[in-house]
Amino acid sequence: MASEINDFSKLCVHTLTTKPWGIEDCVKNYSKAGIHGITIWRNVLENKNLAEVKSLLDDYGMTIVSLCRGGFFPSVDVAKRVLAIEDNLQAFEQAAAVGAPLIVLVCGADGGQSLEKSREQIAEGIVRLLPAARSAGIKLAIEPLHPMYAGDRSAINTMKQANDMAEMINSPWVGVAVDVYHLWWDDTLSAEIKRCASKDHLFAFHVCDWNVPTTDFLNDRGLMGDGCINIPEIRGWIEDAGFKGFNEVEIFSGKYWATDQTAYLEKIKKAYITKT
Amino acid sequence: MASEINDFSKLCVHTLTTKPWGIEDCVKNYSKAGIHGITIWRNVLENKNLAEVKSLLDDYGMTIVSLCRGGFFPSVDVAKRVLAIEDNLQAFEQAAAVGAPLIVLVCGADGGQSLEKSREQIAEGIVRLLPAARSAGIKLAIEPLHPMYAGDRSAINTMKQANDMAEMINSPWVGVAVDVYHLWWDDTLSAEIKRCASKDHLFAFHVCDWNVPTTDFLNDRGLMGDGCINIPEIRGWIEDAGFKGFNEVEIFSGKYWATDQTAYLEKIKKAYITKT
């Protein structure tokens, strides 16, 4: 059973959750709201002086949980696969500059080839990054994505597939990010979370909700409590498996992005205490 | 490996594939196009004299493959569960009247309760229908739906779950419908198809394609060849397992519905020969 949440000490918000805000707004407003965990999406780092971002994070007492996102390894086009590696290496530089200990991987898929082939290319891509991970001291989390993204965003669609890959690669630098949005429907999830933690591969935990009905493939995620996911049950599995990290709120929502973000942050805090 | 398709003797079209057409148009145009398999969606039977529909089907030499759809068993509201049973019993009457040997079940889900609870209610619902199935001589096919429908349309989202339920119910009247759209992403599909057939539970095979990107949760299915599903591979698994039935084209597509349906039927035939 999930522990009771009484404070915001383990709350982390993804910058993309409050998409209208740049990195300065995110840091200042999260901190003001008593939220000190942040996962930074790379879009907010574009054209920024990363040393200044790092100072800002330090000044406001923020803990950077992870950088989102690397990955997108597979392609039928070898040139694109090479570019993907370069992009991931750049993500390591960004992560190092802002002090992120973890990069989340949206692994990618190419509908022009089989899922098996894409998974081979994902494994090859991750293995190519291991020296950079070791030398930077930055971990990589394979994030299985919902099967509705198997055509174009991720050929890794279940916790089992993510565990299989992490175990095959077998490096202390490679683990798994669990996101309830992608995995809630899977009746093997509890067992696979246990398996993941038993191998020390449970690196991150993301929450939001599945709206009923869902109307957009990307930007109709719900705030915790809006939808049908039993988030406390899954958080219980995560905690029972020994996970001690942050609960990361990652919500892509055209609906919420259109509202006042400061008020939205208060809604997130309330939903975090009562519905997570 | 899938057999070569040289003719239309095993082609079946779902009436909803050509949604702009009523039942008369479907029967006459399919027959004229050399297509003699039809799966009838219940919407085209509304306010129709079913004996006349049966005569029409006979006159045009149509083979009715199945009636779509029964199911939608689960609800947090017991009154709705009772209504669902009544609706399914009405489907048996319609199936008997038009001569359908099979009813496809979209099993349902209620986001207000757990998927486990919804699956219990699905099993209860199907068991309630067994006497009607036996006395009418009409089979029921559990159709696992894509996990993106787990919130509201089906708590059965993998072939394994459908197999588990069919085996638990353990009746010659209850089997499984395989639809590539819902199941293509699952790396256990080949094994579960084999398992299904070994229990004589492989009742139906539906084809269409997964568009990349997909833009609508319901009505953006692709014509075979439009998307990323390796349909011949899956058809090969089905045939290797011993399936001898129709290949049913079930495409919900706002895009194709907006085009001339006679020309579309020719596209379907071409895609059936070359991309299925």
Interface residues (C-beta under 8 A of the other chain):
Chain A: G111 G112 S114 L115 E116 H146 P147 M148 A150 G151 D152 N157 Q161 W184 W185 D186 D187 W210 N211 V212 P213 T214 T215 F217 G227 C228 N230
Chain B: G111 G112 S114 L115 E116 H146 P147 M148 A150 G151 D152 N157 Q161 W184 W185 D186 D187 W210 N211 V212 P213 T214 T215 F217 G227 C228 N230
